[in-house]
Each structure stands twice: as C-alpha cells, then as structure tokens.
C-alpha cells in the first residue's frame, strides 16, 4: 500500500471531499501474534500477605513528643 501522495493528489485536493474513502476500504486487520490469556500457575498467584509492623509504629509518637530542638 503506497501512502506517498504525489503531485496529482496535491493538485486535485480541492476536488475531493473529506467523506471520500481514500483507500480506507482496502485496510484489513491482521491476526494476533500471540493470545492474551495467562496460564494459571505459581507465577500468577499472590504471595500471602503478612503484616510485619503495626499500622503506626510507636517510634513515630515518641519522635513527635521530642521537644529538644
């Protein structure tokens, strides 16, 4: 498909319309190169979530109470 528009196309631009197909009816969709399905296995499972620290660490409160500046 040649999209190089030559001088004939440019010079006749005032004789065409925005509603012309201009080759759009010749376009086609190619097939997929690969499928988008994921295999269910160990790599797609979530790790078990364990909370290692409390939501607000106690040291935050002690730093907030320090007034030695």
N, CA, C and O atoms as a GROMACS GRO file, in nm:
protein
  276
    1UNK      N    1   0.085  -0.118   0.000
    1UNK     CA    2   0.000   0.000   0.000
    1UNK      C    3   0.089   0.124   0.000
    1UNK      O    4   0.170   0.142   0.091
    2UNK      N    5   0.074   0.204  -0.097
    2UNK     CA    6   0.158   0.322  -0.113
    2UNK      C    7   0.084   0.444  -0.058
    2UNK      O    8  -0.021   0.483  -0.111
    3UNK      N    9   0.139   0.503   0.046
    3UNK     CA   10   0.077   0.622   0.103
    3UNK      C   11   0.148   0.749   0.060
    3UNK      O   12   0.119   0.857   0.110
    4UNK      N   13   0.243   0.737  -0.035
    4UNK     CA   14   0.314   0.853  -0.085
    4UNK      C   15   0.221   0.929  -0.179
    4UNK      O   16   0.192   0.882  -0.289
    5UNK      N   17   0.175   1.044  -0.136
    5UNK     CA   18   0.082   1.122  -0.216
    5UNK      C   19   0.161   1.209  -0.313
    5UNK      O   20   0.240   1.294  -0.270
    6UNK      N   21   0.140   1.190  -0.442
    6UNK     CA   22   0.216   1.263  -0.542
    6UNK      C   23   0.153   1.397  -0.576
    6UNK      O   24   0.058   1.442  -0.511
    7UNK      N   25   0.208   1.459  -0.680
    7UNK     CA   26   0.162   1.592  -0.718
    7UNK      C   27   0.020   1.592  -0.770
    7UNK      O   28  -0.051   1.691  -0.755
    8UNK      N   29  -0.025   1.481  -0.832
    8UNK     CA   30  -0.162   1.473  -0.881
    8UNK      C   31  -0.262   1.477  -0.766
    8UNK      O   32  -0.368   1.538  -0.778
    9UNK      N   33  -0.228   1.413  -0.655
    9UNK     CA   34  -0.315   1.416  -0.538
    9UNK      C   35  -0.319   1.555  -0.478
    9UNK      O   36  -0.425   1.605  -0.439
   10UNK      N   37  -0.204   1.618  -0.470
   10UNK     CA   38  -0.198   1.751  -0.407
   10UNK      C   39  -0.269   1.854  -0.493
   10UNK      O   40  -0.342   1.939  -0.441
   11UNK      N   41  -0.250   1.848  -0.621
   11UNK     CA   42  -0.310   1.949  -0.710
   11UNK      C   43  -0.461   1.932  -0.722
   11UNK      O   44  -0.531   2.028  -0.752
   12UNK      N   45  -0.512   1.811  -0.698
   12UNK     CA   46  -0.657   1.788  -0.707
   12UNK      C   47  -0.721   1.784  -0.568
   12UNK      O   48  -0.832   1.731  -0.554
   13UNK      N   49  -0.655   1.838  -0.468
   13UNK     CA   50  -0.707   1.832  -0.332
   13UNK      C   51  -0.838   1.911  -0.319
   13UNK      O   52  -0.921   1.878  -0.235
   14UNK      N   53  -0.856   2.013  -0.401
   14UNK     CA   54  -0.980   2.092  -0.391
   14UNK      C   55  -1.097   2.022  -0.458
   14UNK      O   56  -1.211   2.067  -0.444
   15UNK      N   57  -1.073   1.912  -0.531
   15UNK     CA   58  -1.180   1.841  -0.600
   15UNK      C   59  -1.227   1.717  -0.523
   15UNK      O   60  -1.313   1.644  -0.571
   16UNK      N   61  -1.171   1.695  -0.406
   16UNK     CA   62  -1.210   1.578  -0.328
   16UNK      C   63  -1.282   1.623  -0.201
   16UNK      O   64  -1.290   1.743  -0.172
   17UNK      N   65  -1.334   1.528  -0.127
   17UNK     CA   66  -1.414   1.559  -0.008
   17UNK      C   67  -1.356   1.485   0.112
   17UNK      O   68  -1.282   1.388   0.096
   18UNK      N   69  -1.389   1.531   0.229
   18UNK     CA   70  -1.346   1.460   0.350
   18UNK      C   71  -1.421   1.329   0.367
   18UNK      O   72  -1.380   1.244   0.446
   19UNK      N   73  -1.529   1.312   0.294
   19UNK     CA   74  -1.607   1.190   0.303
   19UNK      C   75  -1.558   1.080   0.210
   19UNK      O   76  -1.610   0.969   0.214
   20UNK      N   77  -1.458   1.109   0.124
   20UNK     CA   78  -1.403   1.006   0.036
   20UNK      C   79  -1.331   0.901   0.118
   20UNK      O   80  -1.271   0.931   0.221
   21UNK      N   81  -1.338   0.776   0.073
   21UNK     CA   82  -1.275   0.666   0.146
   21UNK      C   83  -1.122   0.674   0.140
   21UNK      O   84  -1.055   0.638   0.237
   22UNK      N   85  -1.069   0.721   0.033
   22UNK     CA   86  -0.924   0.740   0.015
   22UNK      C   87  -0.844   0.615   0.049
   22UNK      O   88  -0.735   0.625   0.105
   23UNK      N   89  -0.895   0.499   0.017
   23UNK     CA   90  -0.823   0.374   0.040
   23UNK      C   91  -0.853   0.309   0.174
   23UNK      O   92  -0.799   0.203   0.203
   24UNK      N   93  -0.938   0.370   0.256
   24UNK     CA   94  -0.970   0.312   0.386
   24UNK      C   95  -1.047   0.181   0.372
   24UNK      O   96  -1.044   0.097   0.462
   25UNK      N   97  -1.116   0.163   0.259
   25UNK     CA   98  -1.190   0.039   0.238
   25UNK      C   99  -1.098  -0.078   0.202
   25UNK      O  100  -1.143  -0.192   0.196
   26UNK      N  101  -0.969  -0.050   0.178
   26UNK     CA  102  -0.873  -0.156   0.147
   26UNK      C  103  -0.794  -0.201   0.270
   26UNK      O  104  -0.714  -0.294   0.260
   27UNK      N  105  -0.816  -0.138   0.383
   27UNK     CA  106  -0.745  -0.176   0.505
   27UNK      C  107  -0.801  -0.307   0.559
   27UNK      O  108  -0.918  -0.339   0.541
   28UNK      N  109  -0.715  -0.383   0.626
   28UNK     CA  110  -0.759  -0.508   0.686
   28UNK      C  111  -0.686  -0.528   0.819
   28UNK      O  112  -0.579  -0.472   0.842
   29UNK      N  113  -0.745  -0.608   0.903
   29UNK     CA  114  -0.688  -0.636   1.035
   29UNK      C  115  -0.615  -0.770   1.030
   29UNK      O  116  -0.672  -0.871   0.990
   30UNK      N  117  -0.489  -0.768   1.071
   30UNK     CA  118  -0.412  -0.892   1.074
   30UNK      C  119  -0.444  -0.970   1.201
   30UNK      O  120  -0.495  -0.915   1.298
   31UNK      N  121  -0.414  -1.098   1.199
   31UNK     CA  122  -0.438  -1.182   1.314
   31UNK      C  123  -0.341  -1.153   1.428
   31UNK      O  124  -0.238  -1.088   1.407
   32UNK      N  125  -0.375  -1.199   1.546
   32UNK     CA  126  -0.290  -1.177   1.662
   32UNK      C  127  -0.163  -1.261   1.652
   32UNK      O  128  -0.166  -1.374   1.602
   33UNK      N  129  -0.053  -1.206   1.700
   33UNK     CA  130   0.072  -1.281   1.702
   33UNK      C  131   0.076  -1.377   1.820
   33UNK      O  132   0.142  -1.480   1.814
   34UNK      N  133   0.006  -1.344   1.926
   34UNK     CA  134   0.001  -1.429   2.045
   34UNK      C  135  -0.131  -1.404   2.115
   34UNK      O  136  -0.192  -1.299   2.097
   35UNK      N  137  -0.176  -1.500   2.194
   35UNK     CA  138  -0.300  -1.481   2.267
   35UNK      C  139  -0.271  -1.407   2.397
   35UNK      O  140  -0.158  -1.405   2.444
   36UNK      N  141  -0.373  -1.348   2.454
   36UNK     CA  142  -0.356  -1.266   2.573
   36UNK      C  143  -0.398  -1.339   2.699
   36UNK      O  144  -0.416  -1.277   2.804
   37UNK      N  145  -0.415  -1.470   2.690
   37UNK     CA  146  -0.455  -1.546   2.808
   37UNK      C  147  -0.332  -1.580   2.891
   37UNK      O  148  -0.227  -1.614   2.838
   38UNK      N  149  -0.347  -1.570   3.023
   38UNK     CA  150  -0.237  -1.606   3.112
   38UNK      C  151  -0.259  -1.747   3.165
   38UNK      O  152  -0.372  -1.788   3.192
   39UNK      N  153  -0.151  -1.817   3.179
   39UNK     CA  154  -0.159  -1.952   3.234
   39UNK      C  155  -0.170  -1.943   3.385
   39UNK      O  156  -0.095  -1.870   3.450
   40UNK      N  157  -0.263  -2.017   3.441
   40UNK     CA  158  -0.281  -2.017   3.586
   40UNK      C  159  -0.175  -2.108   3.648
   40UNK      O  160  -0.170  -2.227   3.618
   41UNK      N  161  -0.093  -2.053   3.732
   41UNK     CA  162   0.013  -2.132   3.793
   41UNK      C  163   0.075  -2.057   3.908
   41UNK      O  164   0.019  -1.960   3.959
   42UNK      N  165   0.191  -2.102   3.949
   42UNK     CA  166   0.258  -2.046   4.066
   42UNK      C  167   0.298  -1.901   4.041
   42UNK      O  168   0.293  -1.820   4.133
   43UNK      N  169   0.336  -1.866   3.919
   43UNK     CA  170   0.384  -1.732   3.892
   43UNK      C  171   0.273  -1.628   3.893
   43UNK      O  172   0.302  -1.509   3.909
   44UNK      N  173   0.148  -1.667   3.876
   44UNK     CA  174   0.039  -1.571   3.873
   44UNK      C  175  -0.038  -1.564   4.004
   44UNK      O  176  -0.134  -1.488   4.015
   45UNK      N  177   0.002  -1.642   4.104
   45UNK     CA  178  -0.067  -1.639   4.232
   45UNK      C  179  -0.005  -1.534   4.322
   45UNK      O  180   0.116  -1.508   4.314
   46UNK      N  181  -0.085  -1.472   4.407
   46UNK     CA  182  -0.037  -1.372   4.500
   46UNK      C  183   0.034  -1.440   4.617
   46UNK      O  184  -0.003  -1.548   4.661
   47UNK      N  185   0.137  -1.372   4.666
   47UNK     CA  186   0.204  -1.420   4.786
   47UNK      C  187   0.113  -1.391   4.906
   47UNK      O  188   0.039  -1.293   4.904
   48UNK      N  189   0.118  -1.475   5.008
   48UNK     CA  190   0.039  -1.445   5.128
   48UNK      C  191   0.091  -1.318   5.194
   48UNK      O  192   0.212  -1.299   5.210
   49UNK      N  193   0.000  -1.233   5.232
   49UNK     CA  194   0.038  -1.103   5.288
   49UNK      C  195   0.038  -1.113   5.440
   49UNK      O  196  -0.061  -1.152   5.502
   50UNK      N  197   0.152  -1.077   5.499
   50UNK     CA  198   0.166  -1.075   5.645
   50UNK      C  199   0.208  -0.935   5.685
   50UNK      O  200   0.296  -0.875   5.624
   51UNK      N  201   0.144  -0.883   5.788
   51UNK     CA  202   0.177  -0.750   5.836
   51UNK      C  203   0.294  -0.764   5.932
   51UNK      O  204   0.283  -0.826   6.037
   52UNK      N  205   0.409  -0.703   5.894
   52UNK     CA  206   0.529  -0.716   5.975
   52UNK      C  207   0.539  -0.608   6.081
   52UNK      O  208   0.604  -0.628   6.184
   53UNK      N  209   0.478  -0.494   6.058
   53UNK     CA  210   0.479  -0.385   6.156
   53UNK      C  211   0.336  -0.344   6.187
   53UNK      O  212   0.244  -0.373   6.111
   54UNK      N  213   0.321  -0.277   6.297
   54UNK     CA  214   0.188  -0.224   6.330
   54UNK      C  215   0.156  -0.111   6.233
   54UNK      O  216   0.244  -0.061   6.163
   55UNK      N  217   0.032  -0.071   6.230
   55UNK     CA  218  -0.009   0.032   6.136
   55UNK      C  219   0.065   0.163   6.161
   55UNK      O  220   0.115   0.225   6.067
   56UNK      N  221   0.074   0.204   6.286
   56UNK     CA  222   0.153   0.321   6.323
   56UNK      C  223   0.256   0.275   6.424
   56UNK      O  224   0.224   0.227   6.533
   57UNK      N  225   0.381   0.290   6.386
   57UNK     CA  226   0.489   0.246   6.474
   57UNK      C  227   0.497   0.338   6.596
   57UNK      O  228   0.474   0.458   6.585
   58UNK      N  229   0.528   0.280   6.712
   58UNK     CA  230   0.536   0.358   6.836
   58UNK      C  231   0.644   0.463   6.833
   58UNK      O  232   0.633   0.564   6.902
   59UNK      N  233   0.750   0.441   6.754
   59UNK     CA  234   0.859   0.538   6.749
   59UNK      C  235   0.813   0.669   6.686
   59UNK      O  236   0.874   0.774   6.710
   60UNK      N  237   0.709   0.666   6.606
   60UNK     CA  238   0.658   0.789   6.545
   60UNK      C  239   0.603   0.880   6.653
   60UNK      O  240   0.627   1.001   6.651
   61UNK      N  241   0.530   0.823   6.749
   61UNK     CA  242   0.476   0.905   6.858
   61UNK      C  243   0.586   0.961   6.945
   61UNK      O  244   0.578   1.076   6.989
   62UNK      N  245   0.690   0.880   6.972
   62UNK     CA  246   0.799   0.930   7.056
   62UNK      C  247   0.876   1.041   6.985
   62UNK      O  248   0.921   1.134   7.051
   63UNK      N  249   0.892   1.034   6.855
   63UNK     CA  250   0.958   1.142   6.781
   63UNK      C  251   0.871   1.268   6.782
   63UNK      O  252   0.924   1.379   6.785
   64UNK      N  253   0.742   1.252   6.780
   64UNK     CA  254   0.652   1.366   6.780
   64UNK      C  255   0.655   1.438   6.914
   64UNK      O  256   0.633   1.559   6.921
   65UNK      N  257   0.682   1.364   7.022
   65UNK     CA  258   0.683   1.423   7.155
   65UNK      C  259   0.818   1.486   7.190
   65UNK      O  260   0.826   1.558   7.289
   66UNK      N  261   0.921   1.460   7.113
   66UNK     CA  262   1.053   1.517   7.145
   66UNK      C  263   1.050   1.668   7.122
   66UNK      O  264   1.006   1.717   7.017
   67UNK      N  265   1.097   1.739   7.223
   67UNK     CA  266   1.096   1.884   7.214
   67UNK      C  267   1.237   1.939   7.240
   67UNK      O  268   1.252   2.047   7.297
   68UNK      N  269   1.338   1.865   7.197
   68UNK     CA  270   1.476   1.907   7.227
   68UNK      C  271   1.540   1.980   7.110
   68UNK      O  272   1.658   1.960   7.080
   69UNK      N  273   1.464   2.062   7.046
   69UNK     CA  274   1.519   2.140   6.934
   69UNK      C  275   1.536   2.279   6.984
   69UNK      O  276   1.582   2.366   6.909
   0.00000   0.00000   0.00000
